[in-house]
Amino acid sequence: MGLKERWKKITSVACIDSSRVIGSKTETDRRYVISSLSADSERILHAVRMHWGIENGLHWCLDVTFGEDTCPIRRRNAALDFSLLRRAAMNLFRADHSRTMGLPKKRKAAAWNPDYLANILHLREI
Protein backbone atom coordinates (compact mmCIF):
# COMPACT_ATOMS: atom_id res chain seq x y z
CA MET A 1 0.00 0.00 0.00
CA GLY A 2 3.00 2.32 0.23
CA LEU A 3 2.19 3.37 3.77
CA LYS A 4 5.73 2.82 5.10
CA GLU A 5 7.15 5.38 2.68
CA ARG A 6 4.43 7.98 3.38
CA TRP A 7 4.23 7.51 7.17
CA LYS A 8 7.58 6.44 8.61
CA LYS A 9 6.37 5.61 12.16
CA ILE A 10 3.63 3.13 11.21
CA THR A 11 4.19 -0.19 12.92
CA SER A 12 0.74 -1.73 12.60
CA VAL A 13 -2.48 -1.70 10.62
CA ALA A 14 -5.60 -3.03 12.32
CA CYS A 15 -9.14 -3.88 11.28
CA ILE A 16 -11.82 -3.28 13.88
CA ASP A 17 -15.26 -4.85 13.50
CA SER A 18 -17.84 -3.32 15.79
CA SER A 19 -21.55 -3.71 16.26
CA ARG A 20 -24.25 -1.98 18.27
CA VAL A 21 -27.86 -2.82 18.98
CA ILE A 22 -30.50 -0.09 18.87
CA GLY A 23 -33.90 -1.52 19.77
CA SER A 24 -34.29 -4.58 17.60
CA LYS A 25 -31.86 -3.40 14.92
CA THR A 26 -28.17 -4.38 14.89
CA GLU A 27 -25.65 -2.16 13.06
CA THR A 28 -22.18 -3.39 12.16
CA ASP A 29 -19.19 -1.35 11.07
CA ARG A 30 -15.66 -2.12 9.91
CA ARG A 31 -12.86 0.42 10.42
CA TYR A 32 -9.21 0.28 9.52
CA VAL A 33 -6.63 1.89 11.78
CA ILE A 34 -3.01 2.77 11.08
CA SER A 35 -0.91 3.10 14.20
CA SER A 36 2.55 3.63 15.63
CA LEU A 37 1.68 1.08 18.35
CA SER A 38 2.99 -2.45 18.11
CA ALA A 39 0.60 -5.05 16.69
CA ASP A 40 -1.09 -5.64 20.06
CA SER A 41 -4.85 -5.84 19.61
CA GLU A 42 -5.68 -4.88 23.21
CA ARG A 43 -3.49 -1.74 23.14
CA ILE A 44 -4.79 -0.64 19.75
CA LEU A 45 -8.41 -1.20 20.77
CA HIS A 46 -7.83 0.75 24.01
CA ALA A 47 -6.28 3.66 22.07
CA VAL A 48 -9.19 3.71 19.60
CA ARG A 49 -11.74 3.68 22.43
CA MET A 50 -9.91 6.52 24.20
CA HIS A 51 -9.86 8.55 20.97
CA TRP A 52 -13.59 8.10 20.40
CA GLY A 53 -14.30 8.84 24.07
CA ILE A 54 -12.66 12.25 23.61
CA GLU A 55 -14.32 12.79 20.24
CA ASN A 56 -17.79 11.95 21.56
CA GLY A 57 -17.36 13.76 24.86
CA LEU A 58 -15.82 17.03 23.69
CA HIS A 59 -15.29 17.56 19.99
CA TRP A 60 -18.71 16.31 18.96
CA CYS A 61 -20.39 18.48 21.61
CA LEU A 62 -18.44 21.54 20.48
CA ASP A 63 -19.41 20.92 16.88
CA VAL A 64 -23.10 20.31 17.60
CA THR A 65 -23.42 23.18 20.09
CA PHE A 66 -21.25 25.80 18.40
CA GLY A 67 -20.68 24.54 14.84
CA GLU A 68 -16.94 24.49 15.51
CA ASP A 69 -16.01 22.42 12.44
CA THR A 70 -17.60 24.97 10.09
CA CYS A 71 -16.21 28.05 11.84
CA PRO A 72 -14.44 30.30 9.29
CA ILE A 73 -12.15 32.00 11.85
CA ARG A 74 -8.54 31.46 10.77
CA ARG A 75 -6.58 34.67 11.49
CA ARG A 76 -3.63 34.59 13.89
CA ASN A 77 -4.70 33.34 17.32
CA ALA A 78 -8.42 33.94 16.81
CA ALA A 79 -9.26 30.25 16.21
CA LEU A 80 -7.52 29.25 19.46
CA ASP A 81 -9.09 32.16 21.37
CA PHE A 82 -12.60 31.28 20.18
CA SER A 83 -12.01 27.60 20.91
CA LEU A 84 -11.15 28.47 24.52
CA LEU A 85 -14.26 30.67 24.78
CA ARG A 86 -16.45 27.87 23.40
CA ARG A 87 -15.03 25.36 25.91
CA ALA A 88 -15.58 27.78 28.79
CA ALA A 89 -19.16 28.41 27.64
CA MET A 90 -19.81 24.70 27.26
CA ASN A 91 -18.56 24.07 30.81
CA LEU A 92 -20.84 26.84 32.13
CA PHE A 93 -23.82 25.30 30.30
CA ARG A 94 -22.98 21.83 31.62
CA ALA A 95 -22.71 23.15 35.19
CA ASP A 96 -26.15 24.78 34.97
CA HIS A 97 -28.85 22.51 36.32
CA SER A 98 -31.64 25.10 36.41
CA ARG A 99 -33.00 23.87 33.07
CA THR A 100 -33.28 20.37 31.68
CA MET A 101 -32.35 20.85 28.04
CA GLY A 102 -29.46 20.02 25.76
CA LEU A 103 -26.40 22.22 25.26
CA PRO A 104 -27.55 23.69 21.90
CA LYS A 105 -30.87 24.76 23.44
CA LYS A 106 -29.11 26.24 26.46
CA ARG A 107 -26.88 28.26 24.12
CA LYS A 108 -29.90 29.61 22.28
CA ALA A 109 -31.74 30.31 25.53
CA ALA A 110 -28.76 32.32 26.80
CA ALA A 111 -28.70 34.30 23.54
CA TRP A 112 -32.42 35.09 23.69
CA ASN A 113 -32.88 35.58 27.43
CA PRO A 114 -30.56 38.09 29.22
CA ASP A 115 -31.72 36.86 32.65
CA TYR A 116 -30.73 33.28 31.83
CA LEU A 117 -27.37 34.51 30.47
CA ALA A 118 -26.74 36.47 33.70
CA ASN A 119 -27.62 33.34 35.68
CA ILE A 120 -25.22 31.18 33.64
CA LEU A 121 -22.42 33.73 34.11
CA HIS A 122 -23.25 34.05 37.83
CA LEU A 123 -23.73 37.81 37.50
CA ARG A 124 -25.37 39.64 40.39
CA GLU A 125 -26.62 43.20 40.75
CA ILE A 126 -24.45 45.47 42.84
N, C-alpha and C positions, 0 to 999 in steps of 0.2 A: 504494500500500500504506500510505501515511501514515507511513512510516518517518522522513522528514525532520522532521516535526513532533515525533515522539516521541524521536528521537535526533539531535540537532543536528549532531554531528560526522561523520555518515556521508557518505562520499564515493564509496563503491563497494559493489556487491553482486555476489558471484561465485558461480558454480556449479562445484563440483569433482567430477568423475567419477573414481573410483578403482577399481582392481581388484587382487586378490591371488589367487595360485594356491597352494592347499594340496593337495599330492598331485596328483590328477588333476582336482580340482574348482576352478573359478574363481568367485570371489565378486566382485560389483560393487556399488558404493555411490555414491550421489549426495548431496552435502552442499551446503548453501547457506551462504554466509558474508557477514556484513555487516561493513564495515570502514571505518576512518578513513583508510586508505591510498588513494592514487590508483589508478585503474583500470589497474594494471600487473600482469599475470598472474604474472610471475616473482616480484615482491615479495610478492604476496598468498600465493602457493603456499609461498614460503620462510617467511613468518610462520606459516602454518598448520602446516607441518612442524615448526617450532621449538616451537609450542604443544603439539603432540602428543608431541614428544620429551620435554618436561618432564612432561606428563601421564603418559606411559607409564613414564618413568624414576623419578619420585618420587611423585606423587599416587596413582597406581594401586597402587604398592608399599605405601604407607602405608595405603591402604584395605584391601588384601588382608591385609596382615600384622597391622594393629592395628584394623581396622574404623573408621577415622577418620571416614568419612562418616556413620556412624550413632551417633557418640559424642554423648551427651546433655549434655556439659559445656558450660555457657553463662555461668556467673557470672564477672563481672569479668574478670580476666586468666587465669583457669584454662584456657580453651581454648587460648590462646597458650602458656601454660606447658606444658601437656600435649603440644602439638604439637612444641615444642622437645625435650621428653623423648623423644617417639616418634622424631624424626629422629636424635637422638643414639644411641638404642638400635638403630635400623636401621643406622647407620654402624658400630656395634660388631659387629653380626651380619654385615654385609658384609665387614668386615675379618678375621673369623674364618675360617680355612681348615682348622681341625682336623676339621670334619665337612662332608661333601658332602650338604647338604640345603637346601631352600628356606628363605626367611626366615620364613614362618609356622611351619615345623617347628622352626627354631632358637629362635623365641620360646617355643614350648611346651616344648622341651627345657630351656631356661634356667629356666622356671617350675617344672618337675618335678625338675630335677637341680641341687642347690646347688653341686656341684663344677663343673659346666659353667658356671653363672652366674658363679662366682668366676673361672673361666678367661676368660670373655668380658670381665669387668670388670677383668682383670689384677690381681686381689687376690692377695696373698701373705701367708703366716703370718709373724708377727714373732717 
